[in-house]
Amino acid sequence: MAALPEPSSILTFVEARHLVEEHAARLRPRGKELVDLLESAGQVLAEPVAADRNFPPFPRATRDGYAVRAADLIQIPATLEVVGEIKAGASPEAAIRLEPGQTAAIMTGAPAPAGADAVVMVEYTSRYGGRVEITKGISAGDNIVPIGSEAKRGVRLLSPGTRLDHAAIAVAASVGRTHLLVYRKPQVAVLSTGDEIVDIEVPPGPNQIRNSNSYSLAAQIHAAGGEPVLLPIAPDEPSRLRELVADGFESDLLLLTGGVSMGKYDLVEQVLADFQAEFFFTGAQIQPGRPVVFGRVPSNAGAPAREAQEHDFSRADKSAEGGAISAQGHAYFLGLPGNPVSTMVTFELFAKPILEALAGMTPRKLIFLHAKLKSEIKTKPGLKRFLPAILLGEFEQAEVELVRWQGSGDIAATARANCYIVIPPDRERTPAGEWVPVLMR
């Protein structure tokens, strides 16, 4: 059996997070595929998307009103001759050219006529038959977007590594893209461990609990752009656990829950050591989630020869696909604590950056928002805490307050929360009204 990691591999939160980010920056996605525009939502772009023409392709009015020459409005009020009306989508045949003293009614989104250099909002005008009185001065360029000011033809609008949200989909649609080349979603194996865990369709015994962790992780994996692969529950028995871990390494990332603490039956680290695991850390100074484990195994690692052969075959297949594991020589794993809230928190903090990198996303730093604390918080110093909370209020009057919870096994309390309050490790008391960091869910 390979040597287990030293106890000194318990890191501060910042050290652990930065180490994960460093490894994520080296990872590459497992391949590409061409998909329908709407099907691409949530995936990561694998090609640049450029403007197919100038945006806007004409000088565009941004207000309903009258297209004018600003020089005609030096003296206010001014009365101008109305020589036409221009609506959005007007054809070139309906083009108007303004001469001094002339104006044209215009709608939002319509092309400004030749000779016009501004648009006066309709609120500052009064129409009298074929003439209009204007009561407010204007400067050249007001309420008109010039040709190509948003983007010139050929300019890149979206870059590879961009997560395709609704705004990115709109950009792709605006340049006529019906299909996009995206990175394939990484497969993420989820392995829950422990004799006390039963499948959700099985009535639990007096000392058993249903396997909620696999399902919460599956939802988080979907949201982060991956495809979950749910493995059978692993018992507290080394041989069967080893088999399931081997199955997990067939995916692009393996997440294990439970079995990473210091108890007699916490076997995950021992079994991973059989796969020649390299442990980067075996704990982080956070709460909940302190006993989180992060590491990797060589792509040709395995215990029994049969398993090693199966792994090599699988990785050869992935190599033909441009797969992440064989191309980089390692398979990554995270051992997450078994308490449900700890599992959710440590996924967000440590698993998500690895998954996003495998999905093709450009690496990004973790950013906390800030909100005013509604009620005082007292904590013991020493650990960075991520405590379930609710962001309340309306508009600019937002406040954040802890959810009443009974520790990292309290799923119901976490379901009521919509964020986590982040408490630094050196704080014992955080008074009401103070601005505190918040990690949104």
Secondary structure as the mmCIF struct_conf table of DSSP 4:
data_model
#
loop_
_struct_conf.conf_type_id
_struct_conf.id
_struct_conf.beg_label_comp_id
_struct_conf.beg_label_asym_id
_struct_conf.beg_label_seq_id
_struct_conf.end_label_comp_id
_struct_conf.end_label_asym_id
_struct_conf.end_label_seq_id
HELX_LH_PP_P HELX_LH_PP_P1 ALA A 2 GLU A 6
HELX_RH_3T_P HELX_RH_3T_P1 PRO A 7 SER A 9
STRN STRN1 ILE A 10 LEU A 11
HELX_RH_AL_P HELX_RH_AL_P1 PHE A 13 ALA A 24
TURN_TY1_P TURN_TY1_P1 ALA A 25 ARG A 26
BEND BEND1 ARG A 30 ARG A 30
STRN STRN2 LYS A 32 ASP A 36
TURN_TY1_P TURN_TY1_P2 LEU A 37 LEU A 37
HELX_RH_3T_P HELX_RH_3T_P2 LEU A 38 SER A 40
TURN_TY1_P TURN_TY1_P3 ALA A 41 GLY A 42
BEND BEND2 GLN A 43 GLN A 43
STRN STRN3 VAL A 44 LEU A 45
BEND BEND3 GLU A 47 GLU A 47
STRN STRN4 VAL A 49 ALA A 50
BEND BEND4 ASP A 52 ARG A 53
STRN STRN5 PHE A 55 PHE A 55
BEND BEND5 PRO A 56 PHE A 58
STRN STRN6 ARG A 60 ALA A 61
BEND BEND6 ARG A 63 ASP A 64
STRN STRN7 GLY A 65 VAL A 68
HELX_RH_3T_P HELX_RH_3T_P3 ALA A 70 LEU A 73
BEND BEND7 ILE A 74 PRO A 77
STRN STRN8 ALA A 78 ILE A 86
TURN_TY1_P TURN_TY1_P4 ALA A 88 GLY A 89
HELX_RH_3T_P HELX_RH_3T_P4 PRO A 92 ALA A 94
STRN STRN9 ARG A 97 ARG A 97
HELX_LH_PP_P HELX_LH_PP_P2 LEU A 98 GLU A 99
TURN_TY1_P TURN_TY1_P5 PRO A 100 GLY A 101
STRN STRN10 GLN A 102 ILE A 106
TURN_TY1_P TURN_TY1_P6 THR A 108 GLY A 109
HELX_LH_PP_P HELX_LH_PP_P3 ALA A 110 ALA A 110
STRN STRN11 PRO A 111 PRO A 111
HELX_LH_PP_P HELX_LH_PP_P4 ALA A 112 PRO A 113
STRN STRN12 ALA A 114 ALA A 114
TURN_TY1_P TURN_TY1_P7 GLY A 115 GLY A 115
STRN STRN13 ALA A 118 MET A 121
HELX_RH_3T_P HELX_RH_3T_P5 VAL A 122 TYR A 124
STRN STRN14 THR A 125 TYR A 128
TURN_TY1_P TURN_TY1_P8 GLY A 129 GLY A 130
STRN STRN15 ARG A 131 ILE A 134
BEND BEND8 LYS A 136 LYS A 136
TURN_TY1_P TURN_TY1_P9 ALA A 140 ASN A 143
STRN STRN16 ILE A 144 VAL A 145
HELX_LH_PP_P HELX_LH_PP_P5 PRO A 146 PRO A 146
TURN_TY1_P TURN_TY1_P10 ILE A 147 GLY A 148
BEND BEND9 SER A 149 GLU A 150
STRN STRN17 ALA A 151 ALA A 151
TURN_TY1_P TURN_TY1_P11 ARG A 153 GLY A 154
STRN STRN18 ARG A 156 LEU A 158
TURN_TY1_P TURN_TY1_P12 PRO A 160 GLY A 161
STRN STRN19 ARG A 163 ARG A 163
HELX_RH_AL_P HELX_RH_AL_P2 HIS A 166 SER A 174
TURN_TY1_P TURN_TY1_P13 VAL A 175 GLY A 176
BEND BEND10 THR A 178 THR A 178
STRN STRN20 HIS A 179 TYR A 183
HELX_LH_PP_P HELX_LH_PP_P6 ARG A 184 PRO A 186
STRN STRN21 GLN A 187 SER A 192
STRN STRN22 THR A 193 THR A 193
TURN_TY1_P TURN_TY1_P14 ASP A 195 GLU A 196
STRN STRN23 ILE A 197 VAL A 198
TURN_TY1_P TURN_TY1_P15 ILE A 200 GLU A 201
BEND BEND11 VAL A 202 VAL A 202
HELX_LH_PP_P HELX_LH_PP_P7 PRO A 203 PRO A 204
TURN_TY1_P TURN_TY1_P16 PRO A 206 ASN A 207
STRN STRN24 ILE A 209 ARG A 210
HELX_RH_AL_P HELX_RH_AL_P3 SER A 212 ALA A 223
TURN_TY1_P TURN_TY1_P17 ALA A 224 GLY A 225
STRN STRN25 GLU A 227 LEU A 230
HELX_LH_PP_P HELX_LH_PP_P8 LEU A 231 ILE A 233
STRN STRN26 ALA A 234 ALA A 234
HELX_LH_PP_P HELX_LH_PP_P9 PRO A 235 PRO A 235
BEND BEND12 ASP A 236 ASP A 236
HELX_RH_AL_P HELX_RH_AL_P4 PRO A 238 GLY A 248
TURN_TY1_P TURN_TY1_P18 PHE A 249 GLU A 250
BEND BEND13 SER A 251 ASP A 252
STRN STRN27 LEU A 253 THR A 257
BEND BEND14 GLY A 258 GLY A 258
BEND BEND15 SER A 261 GLY A 263
TURN_TY1_P TURN_TY1_P19 LYS A 264 TYR A 265
HELX_RH_AL_P HELX_RH_AL_P5 VAL A 268 ASP A 274
TURN_TY1_P TURN_TY1_P20 PHE A 275 GLN A 276
STRN STRN28 GLU A 278 PHE A 281
BEND BEND16 THR A 282 THR A 282
STRN STRN29 GLY A 283 ALA A 284
BEND BEND17 GLN A 285 GLN A 285
STRN STRN30 ILE A 286 GLN A 287
BEND BEND18 PRO A 288 PRO A 288
TURN_TY1_P TURN_TY1_P21 ARG A 290 PRO A 291
STRN STRN31 VAL A 293 PRO A 298
TURN_TY1_P TURN_TY1_P22 SER A 299 ASN A 300
BEND BEND19 ALA A 303 PRO A 304
HELX_RH_AL_P HELX_RH_AL_P6 ALA A 305 ALA A 320
TURN_TY1_P TURN_TY1_P23 GLU A 321 GLY A 322
HELX_RH_AL_P HELX_RH_AL_P7 ALA A 324 GLN A 328
TURN_TY1_P TURN_TY1_P24 GLY A 329 GLY A 329
STRN STRN32 HIS A 330 LEU A 336
BEND BEND20 GLY A 338 ASN A 339
HELX_RH_AL_P HELX_RH_AL_P8 PRO A 340 THR A 346
HELX_RH_PI_P HELX_RH_PI_P1 PHE A 347 ALA A 351
HELX_RH_AL_P HELX_RH_AL_P9 LYS A 352 LEU A 358
TURN_TY1_P TURN_TY1_P25 ALA A 359 GLY A 360
HELX_LH_PP_P HELX_LH_PP_P10 MET A 361 PRO A 363
STRN STRN33 LEU A 369 LEU A 373
BEND BEND21 LYS A 374 SER A 375
STRN STRN34 ILE A 377 LYS A 378
TURN_TY1_P TURN_TY1_P26 PRO A 381 GLY A 382
BEND BEND22 LEU A 383 LEU A 383
STRN STRN35 LYS A 384 LEU A 392
BEND BEND23 GLY A 393 GLU A 394
TURN_TY1_P TURN_TY1_P27 PHE A 395 GLU A 396
STRN STRN36 GLU A 399 LEU A 402
HELX_LH_PP_P HELX_LH_PP_P11 VAL A 403 ARG A 404
BEND BEND24 GLY A 407 GLY A 407
TURN_TY1_P TURN_TY1_P28 SER A 408 GLY A 409
HELX_RH_AL_P HELX_RH_AL_P10 ILE A 411 ARG A 416
BEND BEND25 ASN A 418 ASN A 418
STRN STRN37 CYS A 419 ILE A 423
TURN_TY1_P TURN_TY1_P29 PRO A 425 ASP A 426
BEND BEND26 GLU A 428 GLU A 428
STRN STRN38 ARG A 429 THR A 430
TURN_TY1_P TURN_TY1_P30 ALA A 432 GLY A 433
STRN STRN39 TRP A 435 MET A 440
#
